[in-house]
Amino acid sequence: MKKEKFISHNFGEEPPKNVIKFANLVLGGAAVACSGIFLYFFYYYNWTHLRHFTSPTGPVLYEDTPAVGAIMLLSSLRLNSSFRINLALSLLTLGISLYTTEIVLAISDSALLNNAYDRDAKLYFQSRDTQIEKARTAKLAKQFGVDFDVRDRLEVILDLEKQNINAVPTLSPSLLLKEQNNIVRSEIAIGGDEVLPLSGVANKVTVFCNENGEYPIYKSDEHGFHNPPGMWGGESPVDIVALGDSFAHGACVPSDKNFVALIRKHYSATLNLGIQGNGPLTELAILKEYVPYFKPKVVLWFYCENDLDDLHTEEKSLLLMRYMNETNFSQNLFVRQASIDQALEAYAAAAKNAKMLSKLIGRAKRTDMDLPGLINGLEGVVKLGTLRQRLGLVLGSVSIGGDRGIPEKDKDLVLFSEILRQAEAFISSWGGSLYFVYLTSWRDYASSATVNKRRDQILTLAKTLGICVIDLDPAFRAQRDPLTFFPFRQDGHYNEEGHRLVAEAVIEELSRRPALSNDDSKADRNDSIWSNRDAQYSNH
């Protein structure tokens, strides 16, 4: 009697040896991968405690499951060849499906969440534009009937120089900070000491950003901020001071069209201390350096949804942290404007002459893939980071020092809470009131999947501290199409209509305070000054 051959369910005959070897390789590799996952989590979460689980599901999912999986996969190598082949095929199908989904989600999230960074580089700072991108932007603007200025900021500055106008790009503290060995220091030194200027060059023609078609070009005030001349002169007291980042600074609209300028039309004694790139710690520093000279009745703290990201960098600056940790610390910037101007102009000139304007007016957030960025991106894909985030399976967090009970993202929130508490107490010391204005963003309306989930936390925090809150989201959602308040319906700062909407909402809230009164004649005078001064430069 002939010996019967083993008949495989899938192959109809005994599987080829190379197929069996491949199945064994897949199962063995999967077992090694499961073992590696278990050892990774055991090392970081149980051995070194560098990380900790934020949910009881974490140990079951990331330690118990891969350990059991490794044992079962190794055991499967003793089963018949048909079962091993089918199991290997199933694992390969599952793996390909998971990583295909991860890559698609990662690319999608990158295009959506990093669109602001790309816009910073391509539209806002205009420092790394390509001819293709310029053409794309101009084509998009043309659909809205806008003739878009496709020059980058360096080209604008050079064209102004041909008209004998010495100009600089907008400067900010964030652009002057350099990180080394996890410590952030200012690149500016005066008299051998580290100094972090908190504004731009004073009385200087300044080229701002272009998101709406034209570059706003203005002459900075006596301390390098974006105000009409004479605001620091002292004819009348300042009633309102605005703090914030690029939104408050006035990006990227004419000087008389940004929301602080529009508030000034209603309350003429309004001083703008907003600077692009600022985070909460820098804003606290500006508050302590400049605002006590005026003791205003109201301080408007404009909060942007990326402020906690900025804070994560700011807290690495020992100098900035002194503003929070030392009650009377000051760099005495108010009386050092001449030396600050000299240092900043030298910094700007060196950057331009060395063809490094992109370093000066670009952000640290780069959209091109350098080696560290490539490695981090690949690591995220290998760990299925985006997919796990979408499924709510990110159940661990980094532990800092001995405090392993607070996730890293919540540590920034704790620090922000202390900054707001100090700001409120500081302003209250002269009888002023702090208003916390929550600025809404393009992502809030572009897709429900991108809504900032920390919004309620931030608003609750401010209210808990007893701070008056102005939430702008209802004002935007009351409009038929909120995306029309952003440049060409794309991610970016507000356009003129967006700035107008913000100003109206803030003015409505402030109008309930009888302590504030209008001075329309002076407001009209300031508007006229802006229009006349800006017209000198915008035509070049």
C-alpha positions in Angstrom: 0.0 0.0 0.0 1.3 3.4 -1.1 2.1 5.9 1.6 -0.4 8.8 1.4 1.0 12.3 1.0 0.0 14.9 3.5 -2.7 17.1 1.8 -2.7 20.8 2.8 -6.0 22.5 3.0 -4.7 25.5 1.1 -2.2 24.0 -1.3 -3.9 20.8 -2.3 -0.6 19.0 -1.7 2.2 18.9 0.7 3.4 22.6 1.1 6.7 23.5 -0.4 9.5 23.5 2.2 10.4 27.1 1.5 6.7 28.1 2.2 6.9 26.2 5.5 10.2 27.9 6.4 8.7 31.3 5.5 5.7 30.6 7.8 8.1 29.6 10.6 10.1 32.8 10.0 6.9 34.9 10.3 5.7 33.2 13.4 9.2 33.3 15.0 9.6 37.0 14.1 6.2 37.8 15.5 7.1 36.0 18.7 10.4 38.1 18.9 8.4 41.3 18.3 5.9 40.5 21.0 8.8 39.7 23.4 10.4 43.0 22.4 7.2 44.9 23.1 6.9 43.3 26.5 10.5 44.0 27.4 10.3 47.6 26.2 7.3 48.4 28.4 8.6 46.4 31.4 11.9 48.3 31.2 10.4 51.8 31.0 7.3 51.3 33.1 8.4 48.7 35.8 12.2 48.7 35.9 13.3 52.3 35.5 9.9 54.0 36.0 10.9 56.6 33.3 7.3 56.2 32.2 4.0 55.3 33.8 0.6 54.0 32.8 -2.3 56.4 33.0 -4.9 53.7 32.9 -5.2 50.2 34.4 -5.8 48.9 30.9 -2.2 49.8 30.0 -0.4 46.9 31.7 -2.9 44.4 30.4 -2.7 45.7 26.8 1.1 46.4 26.6 2.6 43.9 29.0 0.3 40.9 29.5 -1.0 40.7 26.0 2.4 40.7 24.2 3.8 38.2 26.8 1.0 35.8 26.2 1.2 36.4 22.5 4.9 35.5 22.4 4.3 32.3 24.3 1.4 31.3 22.0 3.4 32.1 18.8 6.4 30.0 20.0 4.0 27.2 20.8 2.4 27.4 17.4 5.8 26.4 15.8 5.0 22.8 17.1 1.7 22.6 15.2 1.2 21.1 11.7 2.5 23.0 8.7 -0.9 23.8 7.3 -2.0 25.6 10.5 1.3 27.5 10.7 1.0 28.7 7.1 -2.6 29.9 7.7 -1.6 31.6 10.9 1.4 33.3 9.3 -0.8 34.5 6.4 -3.3 35.9 8.9 -0.6 37.7 10.8 0.9 39.1 7.6 -2.5 40.3 6.5 -3.2 41.9 9.9 0.2 43.5 10.0 -0.1 44.9 6.5 -3.6 46.3 7.3 -2.4 47.9 10.5 0.6 49.6 9.0 -1.2 50.7 5.9 -3.8 52.3 8.1 -1.1 53.9 10.3 0.7 55.3 7.3 -2.5 56.7 5.8 -3.5 58.3 9.2 0.0 59.6 9.8 0.1 61.3 6.4 -3.4 62.7 6.9 -2.7 64.0 10.3 0.6 65.5 9.2 -1.1 67.3 6.3 -3.8 68.6 8.7 -1.9 69.3 11.9 1.3 70.5 10.4 -0.4 72.6 7.8 0.1 75.6 10.1 3.8 74.9 10.2 3.9 74.6 6.4 2.0 77.8 6.2 4.4 79.5 8.5 7.3 78.5 6.2 5.6 79.1 2.9 3.1 82.0 3.5 3.8 83.5 6.8 7.5 83.8 7.0 8.1 83.4 3.3 11.6 82.3 3.9 11.8 78.9 2.1 9.3 79.5 -0.7 9.7 77.6 -3.9 8.6 78.8 -7.3 6.0 76.0 -7.4 4.6 77.0 -4.0 4.5 80.7 -4.9 2.6 79.8 -8.1 0.1 77.7 -6.1 -0.5 80.4 -3.5 -0.9 83.1 -6.2 -3.4 80.8 -8.0 -5.4 80.2 -4.9 -5.5 83.9 -4.1 -6.6 84.7 -7.6 -9.7 82.5 -7.1 -10.6 85.0 -4.3 -9.8 88.0 -6.6 -6.6 88.8 -4.8 -3.3 89.7 -6.5 -0.9 87.9 -4.1 2.6 89.4 -3.5 4.8 86.3 -4.2 8.0 87.9 -2.9 9.5 86.5 0.2 10.3 88.8 3.1 13.9 89.1 2.3 13.0 90.3 -1.2 10.6 92.8 0.3 13.4 94.1 2.7 15.9 94.3 -0.2 13.3 96.2 -2.3 12.8 98.7 0.5 16.6 99.2 0.8 16.6 100.2 -2.9 14.2 103.0 -1.8 16.7 104.0 1.0 14.4 102.5 3.6 16.2 100.4 6.2 13.8 97.7 7.3 13.9 94.6 9.5 11.6 91.6 9.7 9.5 91.2 12.8 11.6 90.0 15.7 10.4 88.1 18.7 11.8 86.4 21.8 11.1 82.9 20.5 13.4 83.5 17.5 16.3 84.4 19.8 16.1 81.3 21.9 18.5 78.5 21.2 18.3 75.1 22.8 21.4 73.2 23.8 21.6 70.2 26.3 17.9 70.7 27.1 18.6 74.3 28.2 17.3 77.2 26.3 19.3 80.4 26.2 19.0 83.8 24.4 21.5 84.4 21.6 21.6 88.1 22.6 24.3 89.2 25.1 24.8 92.8 26.4 27.8 93.5 28.4 28.6 89.8 28.5 25.3 89.0 30.2 22.5 87.0 28.6 19.6 89.3 27.7 16.3 88.3 26.2 14.6 91.2 24.5 10.9 91.0 24.7 10.0 93.2 21.7 11.5 94.2 18.3 13.7 97.1 17.3 12.2 100.5 18.3 11.2 103.1 15.8 12.0 100.8 12.9 10.3 100.0 9.6 9.2 96.4 10.2 8.0 93.9 7.6 5.3 91.6 8.9 3.8 88.5 7.5 1.8 87.9 4.3 -1.1 85.6 4.4 -3.8 87.7 2.7 -1.9 89.0 -0.3 0.1 92.0 0.9 2.9 92.4 3.5 1.9 94.7 6.3 4.8 97.1 6.8 4.7 99.4 9.9 7.0 101.5 12.0 7.4 100.1 15.5 6.8 102.2 18.5 9.3 103.6 21.1 9.8 100.1 22.6 9.6 97.9 19.5 5.9 97.0 19.8 3.1 97.4 17.2 1.5 100.7 18.3 0.9 104.2 16.9 3.5 106.7 17.9 3.1 108.5 21.2 1.4 105.7 23.2 4.3 105.7 25.7 4.5 109.5 25.9 2.2 109.9 28.9 -0.4 112.5 27.7 -3.1 110.3 29.1 -3.0 107.0 31.1 -3.2 103.6 29.4 -6.5 102.0 30.3 -6.1 98.7 28.4 -3.0 96.5 27.7 -3.1 93.6 25.3 -0.8 90.6 25.7 -0.5 87.7 23.3 1.3 86.1 20.4 1.2 86.8 16.6 -2.6 87.1 16.7 -2.5 90.0 19.1 0.6 91.3 17.3 -1.6 91.9 14.3 -0.7 89.1 11.9 -1.2 89.5 8.9 -3.4 92.5 8.3 -2.8 96.3 8.0 -1.9 98.0 11.2 -5.3 99.7 11.6 -7.2 96.5 10.8 -5.9 94.1 13.6 -8.2 93.4 16.5 -6.2 95.4 19.0 -6.2 98.4 16.7 -10.0 98.0 16.3 -10.4 97.8 20.1 -8.4 101.0 20.2 -10.9 102.7 18.0 -13.4 102.2 20.8 -11.1 102.6 23.8 -8.3 104.9 22.6 -6.0 104.3 25.6 -5.2 100.7 24.4 -1.6 99.6 24.3 -0.6 96.5 22.2 2.2 94.4 23.8 1.6 91.3 21.7 4.5 89.8 19.9 4.6 86.8 17.4 5.8 83.5 18.9 5.1 84.4 22.5 4.0 81.8 24.9 2.6 82.2 28.4 5.9 82.6 30.2 7.1 85.3 27.8 3.8 87.1 28.2 4.2 87.0 32.0 7.7 88.5 31.5 6.3 91.3 29.3 3.6 91.9 31.9 6.2 92.4 34.6 8.7 94.4 32.5 6.4 97.0 30.9 2.8 97.0 32.3 3.6 98.4 35.8 4.6 101.7 34.2 0.9 102.2 33.3 -1.1 100.2 35.8 -4.0 99.8 33.4 -7.5 99.1 34.4 -7.7 96.1 32.1 -5.2 93.6 30.8 -6.4 91.4 27.9 -4.5 88.1 27.8 -5.1 86.6 24.4 -4.6 82.8 24.5 -3.8 80.9 21.4 -4.3 77.1 21.2 -0.5 76.5 20.6 0.5 78.4 23.7 1.1 75.3 25.8 3.5 74.1 23.1 5.4 77.3 23.3 5.4 77.0 27.1 7.1 73.6 26.8 10.0 75.4 25.2 9.9 78.5 27.4 10.2 76.6 30.6 13.7 75.4 29.5 14.9 79.0 29.7 16.4 79.7 33.1 16.1 83.4 32.5 12.3 83.2 31.6 11.6 81.0 34.6 13.1 83.7 36.9 10.1 85.8 36.1 7.9 83.2 37.7 10.2 82.0 40.5 11.6 85.4 41.7 9.1 88.0 42.8 11.1 91.1 41.9 13.2 89.8 39.0 13.6 92.2 36.0 15.9 92.7 33.1 15.1 96.4 33.3 14.3 96.4 29.6 12.2 99.5 29.8 15.3 101.7 30.4 17.7 99.6 28.2 16.0 100.2 24.8 19.0 101.8 23.1 21.3 98.9 23.9 18.6 96.4 23.0 18.0 98.1 19.6 21.8 97.9 18.9 22.0 94.2 19.7 18.9 93.3 17.7 20.0 95.3 14.7 23.4 93.7 14.8 21.7 90.2 15.0 19.4 91.0 12.1 22.3 92.3 10.0 24.5 89.3 10.7 21.7 87.0 9.8 21.0 88.7 6.5 24.6 89.2 5.5 25.3 85.5 6.2 22.2 84.6 4.0 20.6 83.2 7.2 17.4 85.2 7.1 15.5 81.9 7.2 16.9 81.2 10.6 15.9 84.7 11.8 12.4 84.8 10.4 11.6 81.1 10.2 10.4 78.9 13.1 12.2 76.1 14.7 9.3 73.9 13.5 10.5 72.7 10.1 8.5 70.9 7.5 11.5 69.4 5.7 12.6 66.0 6.9 16.0 66.3 8.5 17.6 63.1 9.9 16.3 63.4 13.5 12.8 64.2 12.1 12.9 61.3 9.8 14.0 59.0 12.7 11.2 60.3 14.9 8.7 59.9 12.1 9.7 56.3 11.4 9.6 55.5 15.1 6.1 56.8 15.4 5.0 54.6 12.4 6.7 51.5 13.9 4.9 52.1 17.2 1.5 52.6 15.4 1.4 55.9 17.3 -1.3 57.6 15.2 -3.6 54.6 15.0 -3.3 54.0 18.8 -4.0 57.7 19.4 -7.1 57.5 17.3 -8.3 54.4 19.1 -7.6 56.0 22.5 -4.9 53.4 23.3 -2.1 55.8 24.3 -2.2 54.8 28.0 1.2 55.9 29.1 3.1 59.1 29.8 6.7 60.3 30.6 7.6 60.6 34.2 9.6 63.7 35.2 11.8 63.6 38.2 10.2 62.0 41.2 6.7 63.1 40.3 5.4 60.2 38.3 1.7 60.9 38.9 1.4 63.8 36.5 1.5 63.2 32.7 3.8 65.5 30.8 1.0 67.4 29.1 -0.6 68.1 32.5 2.7 69.4 33.9 2.5 72.2 31.3 -1.1 72.9 32.4 0.0 73.1 36.1 2.8 75.5 35.1 0.3 77.6 33.0 -2.0 77.7 36.0 0.7 79.2 38.2 1.6 81.7 35.5 -2.1 82.9 35.2 -2.4 82.9 39.0 0.7 85.2 39.3 -0.5 87.4 36.5 -3.9 87.9 38.1 -2.4 88.7 41.5 0.1 91.1 39.9 -2.6 93.0 38.0 -4.9 93.0 41.0 -2.1 94.7 43.1 -2.9 98.0 41.5 -6.7 97.4 41.2 -6.6 96.2 37.6 -8.6 93.3 36.1 -7.3 90.4 34.0 -9.4 89.2 31.0 -8.6 85.8 29.5 -9.5 85.8 25.8 -9.6 82.4 24.3 -8.8 82.8 20.5 -10.4 80.2 18.3 -8.4 78.6 15.4 -9.0 77.4 11.9 -8.7 73.7 13.0 -11.8 74.2 15.2 -14.0 74.5 12.1 -12.1 72.7 9.4 -12.8 69.2 10.9 -14.5 67.9 14.0 -11.6 65.5 14.4 -9.2 68.4 15.0 -11.1 70.2 17.7 -8.7 71.1 20.6 -9.7 68.6 23.3 -8.0 70.7 26.0 -10.2 73.7 25.4 -12.6 73.0 28.3 -9.6 72.4 30.6 -8.1 75.8 29.8 -11.4 77.7 30.1 -12.2 75.9 33.4 -8.8 76.7 34.7 -9.1 80.4 34.0 -12.6 80.6 35.6 -11.4 78.6 38.7 -8.7 81.3 39.2 -11.5 83.9 39.2 -10.4 85.5 35.9 -12.9 87.0 33.6 -13.2 84.8 30.5 -14.1 85.9 27.0 -14.6 82.8 24.8 -14.6 83.7 21.1 -15.8 80.3 19.9 -19.6 81.2 20.2 -19.0 84.3 18.1 -17.4 82.3 15.3 -19.9 79.5 15.4 -22.7 82.0 15.2 -21.5 82.9 11.7 -22.8 81.0 8.7 -19.3 79.9 7.6 -16.5 80.4 10.1 -13.8 79.4 7.6 -14.4 82.7 5.7 -12.6 84.5 8.6 -9.3 82.8 7.7 -7.0 83.5 4.7 -8.6 82.0 1.6 -10.3 79.6 3.9 -6.9 78.0 4.7 -5.1 77.5 8.0 -3.5 80.7 9.3 -4.2 83.8 11.3 -7.4 85.7 10.9 -8.1 87.9 7.9 -9.5 91.4 8.3 -13.0 90.1 8.9 -11.8 87.7 11.5 -10.0 90.5 13.3 -13.1 92.5 13.2 -15.2 89.7 14.7 -12.7 89.3 17.5 -12.7 93.0 18.3 -16.5 93.2 18.3 -16.8 90.4 20.8 -14.1 91.8 23.1 -15.6 95.3 22.9 -19.1 94.0 23.8 -17.7 92.3 26.9 -15.6 95.4 27.9 -18.6 97.7 27.4 -20.2 96.2 30.5 -17.4 97.8 32.6 -18.4 101.4 33.5 -14.8 102.1 34.5 -13.8 102.2 30.8 -15.0 105.1 28.6 -14.6 106.0 25.0 -12.4 108.7 23.5 -13.3 108.5 19.8 -11.5 111.7 18.8 -8.1 110.4 20.0 -8.9 107.0 18.5 -9.5 108.7 15.1 -6.3 110.5 15.4 -4.4 107.3 16.1 -6.1 105.6 13.1 -5.1 108.5 10.9 -1.5 108.2 12.1 -1.4 104.5 11.3 -2.8 105.0 7.8 -0.4 107.8 6.9 2.7 106.0 8.3 1.9 102.6 6.7 1.2 104.2 3.4 4.8 105.4 3.2 6.1 101.8 3.0 3.3 99.6 1.6 3.7 101.0 -1.9 7.4 100.1 -2.2 
